[in-house]
Structure formats: structure tokens, C-alpha cells
Amino acid sequence: MEEFPGAEWDEAAGAVIVPVAQARAVAEWLLGQGVDYCSNVTGVDYLER
């Protein structure tokens, strides 16, 4: 994911955390890498207020 410096890999969750501004670009990149199914694409965590 070096192409997207704002994205981070969460090893414990097995997930990529992506800033909303990069979501489409990351999804298109993943498709180009052969990933044809992503789960929890719309998952949102709320920051503490």
C-alpha cells in the first residue's frame, strides 16, 4: 500500500484503514491487483468525542 501513504494496514483486524478521500483510488488499485471482493467496505468507526 505504499502508493497510498494515508492508508494503513491493521494486522490484528486484517483490514486496511483508508481515509475517505482515497477510498475510490484504493478500491480501483485493489481491483487492478486481482482483488474482486472486499467485505466491510462501508465500515465506519467513530472517533472518541
TORTORSE-477358 format. One record per residue: z negated, y negated, x negated of N, C-alpha, C, CB in turn. Coordinates in steps of 0.1 Angstrom, whole numbers. Each point is the difference from the previous one (the first is absolute). Glycine has a CB too. Layout:
REM TORTORSE-477358
+-------+-------+-------+-------+-------+-------+-------+-------+-------+-------+-------+-------+
|   n.z |   n.y |   n.x |  ca.z |  ca.y |  ca.x |   c.z |   c.y |   c.x |  cb.z |  cb.y |  cb.x |
+-------+-------+-------+-------+-------+-------+-------+-------+-------+-------+-------+-------+
|     Z |     Y |     X |     Z |     Y |     X |     Z |     Y |     X |     Z |     Y |     X |
...
+-------+-------+-------+-------+-------+-------+-------+-------+-------+-------+-------+-------+
END
This chain:
REM TORTORSE-477358
+-------+-------+-------+-------+-------+-------+-------+-------+-------+-------+-------+-------+
|   n.z |   n.y |   n.x |  ca.z |  ca.y |  ca.x |   c.z |   c.y |   c.x |  cb.z |  cb.y |  cb.x |
+-------+-------+-------+-------+-------+-------+-------+-------+-------+-------+-------+-------+
|     0 |    12 |    -8 |     0 |   -12 |     8 |     0 |   -13 |    -9 |   -12 |    13 |    18 |
|    16 |   -11 |   -30 |     1 |   -12 |    -9 |     9 |   -11 |     5 |    -4 |    16 |   -19 |
|    13 |   -12 |    28 |    10 |   -10 |     6 |    -8 |   -10 |     9 |    19 |    17 |    -2 |
|   -31 |   -13 |     7 |    -7 |    -8 |     9 |   -14 |    -3 |    -5 |    14 |    10 |    19 |
|   -16 |   -20 |   -26 |   -13 |    -3 |    -6 |   -11 |    -2 |    10 |    12 |   -10 |   -19 |
|    -9 |     6 |    31 |   -10 |    -2 |    10 |    -5 |    13 |     7 |     9 |   -22 |     4 |
|    -2 |    33 |    -6 |    -3 |    13 |     6 |   -10 |     7 |    -9 |    22 |     1 |    12 |
|   -31 |     7 |    -6 |    -9 |     8 |    -9 |    -1 |    14 |     6 |   -13 |   -21 |    -7 |
|    11 |    31 |    -2 |    -1 |    13 |     4 |   -15 |     3 |     2 |    21 |     7 |   -12 |
|   -25 |    -1 |    23 |   -14 |     4 |     2 |    -1 |    15 |    -1 |    -5 |   -20 |    15 |
|     1 |    25 |   -26 |     0 |    14 |    -3 |    -9 |     8 |    10 |     4 |    -6 |   -25 |
|   -16 |     0 |    28 |    -9 |     7 |     9 |     6 |     2 |    14 |   -19 |    -9 |   -13 |
|    26 |    -1 |    17 |     6 |     0 |    14 |    14 |     7 |     0 |   -13 |   -21 |     6 |
|    19 |    22 |   -18 |    14 |     5 |    -1 |     9 |   -10 |     7 |    -8 |    23 |    -1 |
|     6 |   -36 |    -1 |     7 |   -10 |     7 |     5 |   -11 |    -9 |   -13 |     6 |    21 |
|    23 |   -13 |   -17 |     5 |   -12 |    -7 |    -5 |   -12 |     9 |    20 |    12 |   -11 |
|   -27 |   -21 |     5 |    -4 |   -13 |     8 |    10 |   -10 |    -4 |   -25 |     6 |     0 |
|    32 |   -12 |    10 |    11 |    -9 |    -2 |    -2 |   -13 |     7 |    15 |    19 |    -2 |
|   -14 |   -30 |    -5 |    -1 |   -13 |     7 |    11 |    -1 |    11 |   -10 |   -11 |   -21 |
|     7 |     5 |    32 |     9 |    -1 |    11 |    14 |    -6 |    -4 |   -19 |    -2 |    16 |
|    19 |    -7 |   -25 |    12 |    -7 |    -4 |     9 |    10 |    -8 |   -12 |   -22 |    -1 |
|     7 |    33 |    -4 |     8 |     9 |    -7 |     3 |    13 |     7 |   -10 |   -10 |   -21 |
|     5 |    11 |    33 |     0 |    13 |     8 |    14 |     5 |     1 |   -20 |    -7 |    12 |
|    29 |    -1 |    -7 |    14 |     4 |     2 |     7 |     4 |   -13 |     1 |   -15 |    20 |
|    -3 |     7 |   -30 |     6 |     4 |   -13 |    -5 |    13 |    -6 |     3 |   -25 |    -5 |
|   -16 |    27 |     7 |    -6 |    13 |    -5 |     6 |    11 |     8 |   -21 |   -12 |    -7 |
|    21 |    11 |    21 |     6 |    10 |     8 |    14 |     4 |    -4 |   -15 |    -8 |    19 |
|    23 |    -2 |   -21 |    14 |     2 |    -4 |     1 |     7 |   -14 |     7 |   -20 |    14 |
|   -16 |    16 |   -23 |     0 |     6 |   -13 |    -4 |    15 |     1 |    -6 |   -22 |   -10 |
|    -4 |    25 |    18 |    -5 |    14 |     2 |    12 |     8 |     6 |   -24 |    -8 |     4 |
|    31 |     3 |     6 |    11 |     7 |     6 |    11 |     3 |   -11 |    -4 |   -12 |    22 |
|     6 |     3 |   -31 |    10 |     2 |   -11 |    -5 |    10 |   -10 |     7 |   -23 |     3 |
|   -21 |    26 |    -3 |    -5 |    10 |    -9 |    -1 |    14 |     7 |   -13 |   -18 |   -11 |
|    18 |    19 |    23 |     1 |    13 |     7 |   -11 |     2 |     9 |    11 |     8 |   -19 |
|   -20 |   -18 |    21 |   -11 |     2 |    10 |     6 |    -4 |    14 |   -18 |    -6 |   -17 |
|    18 |    16 |    26 |     6 |    -2 |    13 |   -11 |     0 |    11 |    21 |    10 |    -9 |
|   -33 |    -9 |     6 |   -11 |     0 |    10 |   -13 |    -6 |    -6 |    10 |    20 |    12 |
|   -14 |   -31 |    -6 |   -13 |    -6 |    -4 |    -9 |     0 |    12 |    11 |   -14 |   -18 |
|   -24 |    18 |    15 |   -10 |    -1 |    11 |    -9 |   -12 |    -1 |     1 |    25 |     2 |
|    -7 |   -29 |     8 |    -9 |   -11 |     0 |     6 |   -13 |    -5 |   -18 |    16 |    -3 |
|    31 |   -18 |     6 |     7 |   -12 |    -5 |    -6 |   -13 |     6 |    21 |    14 |    -2 |
|   -26 |   -13 |    14 |    -5 |   -12 |     6 |   -16 |    -1 |    -1 |    19 |     1 |    16 |
|   -25 |     7 |   -24 |   -14 |     0 |    -2 |    -5 |   -14 |    -5 |     0 |    25 |    -4 |
|   -10 |   -30 |     9 |    -5 |   -13 |    -4 |   -15 |     1 |    -1 |    18 |   -12 |    12 |
|   -23 |     7 |   -23 |   -15 |     0 |    -3 |    -4 |   -15 |     1 |     0 |    21 |   -14 |
|   -11 |   -24 |    20 |    -5 |   -14 |     1 |    -9 |    -3 |   -11 |     3 |     1 |    25 |
|    -1 |   -12 |   -31 |    -9 |    -4 |   -11 |   -14 |    -4 |     6 |    20 |    -7 |   -14 |
|   -30 |     8 |     7 |   -13 |    -5 |     5 |     1 |   -15 |     3 |   -12 |    18 |   -14 |
|     5 |   -22 |    24 |     1 |   -14 |     4 |   -13 |    -7 |    -4 |    15 |     6 |    19 |
+-------+-------+-------+-------+-------+-------+-------+-------+-------+-------+-------+-------+
END
